[in-house]
Amino acid sequence: MRYRWAIFAVLALQYLFVYFHRVCPAIVAQDLVEAFSINATSLGVLASGYFYPYVVMQLPVGLLADSWGPRKTVTFFSLLAAAGALMFGLSPNFGIATASRILVGLGLSGIFVPAMKTFAVWFRPKEYAKISGALMAAGGVGWLSASTPLALAAKSFGWRTGFVAIGGITLIFSILTWLLLVDSPNKKGFPEINAHDGSGSGQKKIRLMTGVKMVFTTPSFWPLGVWCFCNGSILFSFNGLWAGPYLRDIYELSTPAIGNILSMVAIAMVVGSPLLGYLSDNILGSRKKVLFGCALVTAVEWAFFYFFYQSLSIPVLYIFFLVIGVCVGASSIICFTAAKELFPLEMAGTSVSCVNIFGFAGGIIYQPLIGHFMDIGGKVGGRYLPQGYKMAFLLLFVTTIVFVISSLFVKERSRD
């Protein structure tokens, strides 16, 4: 019961960089534009390079998590992420930088699903949302490091030095993973924690394509898929890239000031992820209520963003980004938990992989799409004009409406 916390700790360390790399372009966006002489659409393509392999690899990673095992999977893929981060910091041109982002995305695609699989066998069902929320909180710390700390580091040492250092740290975490991570309690000589649920190591495994077919032919899975798509579209396109340029262009804030506001999302994730897990497990006893409530609050907030995007006060911006961190960032773990609970435990990796695809598909589509809106709106003096942001915010507001509607169709199964 104690050793599982060592396992959680090493996976949490790995997950720090999963979120760091997802959102770091928001802080260094202007540096990337200047370094590679690119427009907004190209910036969107560069940033979204992280998500292409992430989406493609979700099903293979689910298979590896269910068959090859989390220890080998996480160690191997984190080594790829270390190489990608180093390569990104040394990139001489746009093409190499994009390839580096793709390699980073490929490497980090092998962290989350194996972690969720590991928690499914090291923690009891009623603990699952809480421990998954704690993992998401670790992601929030990674997000936090990609805000003000990255802004200060980029200003002091340059963005390239920061990414080279991150590559080295990721390598160290890879070694720790190999040394500490154990796939299941019985491989450490402990009794199975969930043996009474039929989750022992002798449980018959479900073939990948059989599991995938089971997931995508289950009607109750699709509302979660749509919800996750909307969530990822908002989180990765705005907070992961265009929030930084928005605060710079519309409110003329400095990079450190932008980092301070964006850090509200990370702080909210650190606090909100375990809080929503506890709320879902112990108070409301429902995943659907949490998903609906978060979607509704997000829709109301984006109505304000759309209609008053040029006139929000700085204190209001701090509050709004804090709310985004809870209702969009932290809430995603509840969606993953709900998807996992729809299917047998031996399909934990596959079911989480399938729903995870939708969120990253949103990032792939929305990051360059919003960049296209920025180019249509025009650019003067190195700053994108308000017209581009207005088009982007209308798209995101409509997305939040779909966000709310999808949550109304979510179905739950008993966790007893």
C-alpha positions in Angstrom: 0.0 0.0 0.0 3.0 2.3 0.6 5.0 1.3 -2.5 2.2 2.4 -4.8 2.9 6.0 -3.8 6.5 5.7 -5.1 4.9 4.5 -8.4 2.6 7.4 -8.4 5.5 9.8 -7.8 7.6 8.6 -10.7 4.6 8.8 -13.1 3.7 12.2 -11.8 7.2 13.4 -12.6 6.8 12.1 -16.1 3.4 13.8 -16.5 4.9 17.2 -15.6 6.5 17.4 -19.0 3.4 16.1 -20.8 1.6 19.3 -19.9 4.7 21.5 -20.1 5.2 20.7 -23.8 1.5 20.9 -24.6 1.2 24.6 -23.6 4.7 26.0 -23.7 4.2 27.6 -27.2 1.8 30.1 -25.6 4.8 31.7 -23.8 7.5 31.4 -26.5 5.2 32.0 -29.5 6.8 35.3 -30.4 10.3 33.8 -30.0 9.3 31.0 -32.4 7.9 33.5 -34.9 11.1 35.5 -34.9 13.5 32.6 -34.8 11.9 30.8 -37.8 10.3 33.8 -39.6 6.8 32.2 -39.8 3.2 33.5 -39.9 0.4 32.6 -37.5 -0.8 29.6 -39.5 2.7 28.2 -39.5 3.0 28.8 -35.8 -0.2 26.8 -35.4 1.2 24.0 -37.5 4.4 24.0 -35.4 2.6 23.9 -32.1 0.1 21.3 -33.2 3.0 19.0 -34.4 2.9 17.7 -30.8 -0.6 16.4 -31.2 -0.4 14.5 -34.5 1.6 11.5 -33.2 -0.2 11.8 -29.9 -3.5 11.0 -31.6 -2.0 8.3 -33.9 -0.3 6.5 -31.0 -3.2 6.4 -28.5 -4.5 3.0 -29.7 -1.0 1.4 -30.0 -0.1 2.9 -26.6 -3.2 1.4 -25.1 -2.2 -2.0 -26.6 1.3 -1.6 -25.1 -0.1 -0.6 -21.8 -2.4 -3.6 -21.7 0.2 -6.1 -23.1 3.8 -4.9 -23.1 3.3 -3.3 -19.7 3.5 0.3 -18.3 7.2 0.1 -17.2 8.6 -0.7 -20.6 6.2 1.6 -22.4 6.8 4.7 -20.3 10.5 4.3 -20.2 10.9 3.8 -23.9 8.6 6.7 -24.9 10.1 9.1 -22.4 13.5 8.5 -23.9 12.0 9.6 -27.3 10.6 12.8 -25.6 14.0 13.6 -24.1 15.6 13.4 -27.6 12.8 15.5 -29.1 13.2 18.3 -26.5 16.9 18.4 -27.0 16.4 18.5 -30.8 13.8 21.3 -30.5 16.2 23.5 -28.5 18.9 23.0 -31.2 16.5 23.4 -34.3 18.1 25.5 -37.0 14.9 26.0 -39.0 11.1 25.6 -39.1 11.2 22.1 -40.6 13.5 20.7 -37.9 11.6 22.4 -35.2 8.3 20.9 -36.4 9.9 17.5 -36.6 11.2 17.9 -33.1 7.7 18.8 -31.8 6.4 15.7 -33.5 9.1 13.6 -31.8 8.2 15.1 -28.4 4.5 14.4 -29.0 5.4 10.8 -30.0 7.4 10.3 -26.8 4.9 11.9 -24.5 2.0 9.9 -26.0 3.3 6.9 -24.0 2.9 8.4 -20.6 -0.8 9.1 -19.7 -2.5 5.9 -20.8 0.0 3.6 -19.1 -0.3 5.7 -16.0 -4.0 5.3 -15.9 -3.6 1.6 -16.6 -1.1 1.4 -13.6 -3.5 3.2 -11.3 -6.3 0.8 -12.3 -4.3 -2.1 -10.8 -2.6 -0.3 -7.9 -5.6 1.6 -6.6 -9.2 0.6 -5.8 -12.1 1.7 -8.0 -13.3 4.2 -5.5 -9.9 5.8 -5.3 -9.4 6.0 -9.1 -10.8 9.5 -9.7 -8.9 10.9 -6.8 -5.6 9.5 -7.7 -6.1 10.4 -11.4 -7.0 13.9 -10.3 -3.7 14.0 -8.4 -1.9 13.0 -11.6 -3.7 15.8 -13.4 -2.5 18.2 -10.6 1.0 17.1 -11.4 0.3 18.1 -15.0 -0.8 21.4 -13.6 2.6 21.9 -12.0 4.1 21.2 -15.5 1.7 23.8 -16.9 2.8 26.2 -14.2 6.4 25.7 -15.1 5.5 26.6 -18.7 4.1 29.9 -17.7 6.0 32.4 -15.5 9.1 30.2 -14.9 9.5 29.6 -18.7 8.9 33.3 -19.4 11.6 34.3 -17.0 14.0 31.6 -18.2 13.4 32.5 -21.9 14.1 36.2 -21.0 17.3 35.3 -19.0 18.8 32.4 -20.9 16.9 32.1 -24.2 14.2 29.6 -25.0 16.7 27.2 -26.7 18.7 26.7 -23.5 15.6 25.9 -21.6 14.5 23.1 -23.9 18.0 21.6 -24.0 17.9 21.5 -20.2 14.4 19.9 -20.2 15.7 17.2 -22.5 18.4 16.3 -19.9 15.9 16.3 -17.0 13.5 14.0 -19.0 16.4 11.6 -19.5 16.8 11.4 -15.7 13.1 10.8 -15.2 13.3 7.9 -17.8 16.0 6.2 -15.7 13.9 6.6 -12.5 10.9 5.1 -14.3 12.8 2.0 -15.2 14.1 1.6 -11.6 10.9 2.3 -9.7 7.8 1.5 -11.8 6.3 -2.0 -11.3 3.4 -3.0 -13.6 1.3 -4.7 -10.9 1.4 -5.6 -7.2 2.0 -9.3 -7.8 5.2 -8.5 -9.7 6.5 -6.9 -6.5 5.4 -9.9 -4.4 2.3 -8.2 -3.1 -1.3 -9.5 -3.2 -3.5 -8.0 -5.9 -5.3 -4.9 -4.7 -8.3 -5.5 -7.0 -8.3 -9.3 -7.1 -11.9 -9.4 -6.0 -12.8 -7.4 -9.2 -11.3 -9.9 -11.5 -8.3 -7.7 -12.3 -5.6 -10.1 -11.4 -2.7 -10.8 -13.7 -4.3 -14.0 -14.9 -7.4 -12.1 -16.3 -7.9 -13.0 -19.9 -6.8 -10.1 -22.1 -9.0 -8.5 -24.8 -7.4 -8.2 -28.2 -6.8 -4.6 -29.3 -9.2 -4.5 -32.3 -11.8 -6.3 -30.3 -11.5 -3.8 -27.5 -11.6 -0.8 -29.9 -14.7 -2.2 -31.6 -16.3 -2.6 -28.3 -15.6 1.0 -27.3 -16.7 2.6 -30.6 -19.9 0.5 -30.8 -20.9 1.4 -27.3 -23.4 4.3 -27.7 -22.7 5.7 -24.2 -19.0 6.3 -25.2 -19.8 8.9 -27.9 -21.0 11.7 -25.6 -17.7 11.4 -23.7 -15.8 11.5 -27.0 -17.6 14.7 -28.1 -17.1 16.2 -24.7 -13.4 15.4 -24.8 -13.1 16.9 -28.3 -14.6 20.2 -27.2 -12.5 20.2 -24.0 -9.3 19.7 -26.0 -10.2 22.2 -28.6 -10.6 24.9 -26.0 -7.7 23.9 -23.8 -5.0 23.2 -26.4 -5.9 25.9 -29.0 -6.4 28.8 -26.6 -4.5 28.1 -23.4 -1.9 26.0 -25.2 -1.0 28.6 -27.8 -3.2 31.6 -28.6 -3.8 32.9 -25.0 -0.3 34.3 -24.9 -0.5 36.3 -28.2 -4.1 37.4 -27.2 -2.8 39.0 -23.9 0.1 40.5 -25.7 -1.8 41.9 -28.7 -5.0 43.1 -27.1 -3.9 44.1 -23.6 -0.2 44.9 -24.5 1.2 42.9 -21.5 4.8 41.9 -21.1 5.9 38.3 -21.3 6.3 37.9 -17.5 2.8 39.5 -17.0 1.4 37.0 -19.5 3.1 34.2 -17.7 1.5 35.3 -14.4 -2.0 35.2 -15.9 -1.5 31.9 -17.7 -0.2 30.4 -14.4 -3.7 30.7 -13.0 -4.7 27.8 -15.3 -1.9 25.7 -13.8 -2.7 26.6 -10.2 -6.3 25.8 -10.8 -5.4 22.4 -12.2 -3.1 21.6 -9.3 -5.9 22.4 -6.8 -9.0 21.6 -8.9 -8.0 18.2 -10.3 -8.0 16.3 -6.9 -10.9 18.5 -5.7 -13.1 17.5 -8.7 -12.0 13.9 -8.2 -13.1 14.1 -4.5 -16.3 15.9 -5.5 -17.1 13.2 -8.1 -16.2 10.3 -5.8 -17.4 11.3 -2.4 -19.9 14.2 -2.5 -21.9 14.1 -5.7 -21.2 10.4 -6.5 -21.5 11.3 -10.1 -19.2 11.9 -13.1 -22.0 13.4 -15.2 -22.9 16.2 -12.8 -19.3 17.3 -12.7 -18.9 17.2 -16.5 -22.2 19.2 -17.0 -21.4 21.8 -14.4 -17.9 22.5 -15.8 -19.2 22.7 -19.3 -21.9 25.1 -18.4 -19.6 27.4 -16.5 -17.2 27.4 -19.4 -20.0 28.3 -21.9 -21.0 31.3 -19.7 -17.4 32.4 -19.4 -16.8 32.2 -23.2 -19.9 34.3 -23.8 -18.1 37.1 -21.8 -14.9 36.4 -23.7 -16.6 36.8 -27.0 -18.6 40.0 -26.3 -16.1 41.7 -24.1 -12.8 40.4 -25.3 -11.1 43.8 -25.6 -12.5 45.3 -22.4 -12.0 42.8 -19.6 -10.1 44.1 -16.6 -6.8 42.5 -15.6 -8.3 41.1 -12.3 -11.2 39.6 -14.3 -8.7 38.0 -16.7 -6.9 36.4 -13.7 -10.3 35.0 -12.5 -11.3 33.8 -16.0 -8.1 31.9 -16.5 -8.5 30.4 -13.0 -11.9 29.2 -14.0 -10.6 27.7 -17.3 -8.1 25.8 -15.3 -10.7 24.1 -13.2 -13.6 23.7 -15.7 -11.6 22.8 -18.8 -8.2 21.6 -17.6 -9.0 19.8 -14.3 -12.3 18.4 -15.5 -10.8 16.3 -18.2 -9.7 13.6 -15.7 -13.4 13.0 -14.8 -14.1 12.3 -18.5 -11.3 9.8 -18.6 -12.5 8.2 -15.4 -16.1 7.9 -16.8 -14.8 6.3 -20.0 -12.7 3.8 -18.0 -15.7 2.8 -15.9 -17.8 2.0 -19.0 -15.7 -1.1 -19.8 -14.0 -4.0 -18.1 -10.8 -3.3 -16.1 -8.6 -5.2 -18.5 -9.7 -2.6 -21.1 -8.6 0.4 -19.0 -5.7 1.3 -21.4 -7.8 0.9 -24.5 -10.9 2.8 -23.3 -8.9 5.7 -22.0 -6.9 5.8 -25.3 -10.0 6.0 -27.4 -11.5 8.9 -25.5 -8.1 10.7 -25.4 -8.0 10.7 -29.2 -10.8 13.1 -29.3 -9.2 15.8 -27.1 -6.0 15.8 -29.2 -8.0 15.8 -32.4 -9.4 19.1 -31.2 -5.9 20.5 -30.7 -4.8 19.4 -34.1 -7.8 21.1 -35.8 -8.2 24.2 -33.8 -4.6 25.4 -33.3 -3.9 26.0 -37.1 -7.5 27.0 -37.7 -7.3 29.8 -35.2 -4.0 30.7 -36.7 -5.7 31.0 -40.0 -8.3 33.4 -38.5 -5.4 35.5 -37.1 -3.9 35.7 -40.6 -7.3 36.7 -42.1 -7.7 39.4 -39.4 -4.3 40.9 -40.3 -1.2 42.0 -38.4 0.2 45.5 -37.8 3.4 46.2 -36.1 4.0 42.6 -35.2 0.6 42.3 -33.4 -2.5 40.5 -34.6 -5.6 42.7 -35.0 -8.8 42.3 -32.9 -10.8 41.0 -35.9 -8.9 37.8 -35.9 -9.5 37.2 -32.2 -13.2 38.0 -32.5 -13.5 35.2 -35.2 -11.6 32.8 -33.1 -13.6 33.5 -29.9 -16.9 33.1 -31.8 -15.7 29.6 -32.8 -14.7 28.8 -29.3 -18.0 30.1 -27.9 -20.0 27.8 -30.3 -17.7 24.9 -29.2 -18.7 25.5 -25.6 -22.4 25.2 -26.5 -21.7 21.7 -28.0 -19.6 21.1 -24.8 -22.7 21.6 -22.7 -25.1 19.6 -24.9 -22.7 16.6 -25.0 -22.6 16.4 -21.2 -26.3 16.0 -21.0 -26.1 12.7 -22.8 -23.4 11.2 -20.6 -24.3 7.9 -18.9 -22.7 6.4 -15.9 -22.3 2.9 -14.5 -22.1 1.9 -10.9 -18.6 1.8 -9.3 -19.5 -0.5 -6.4 
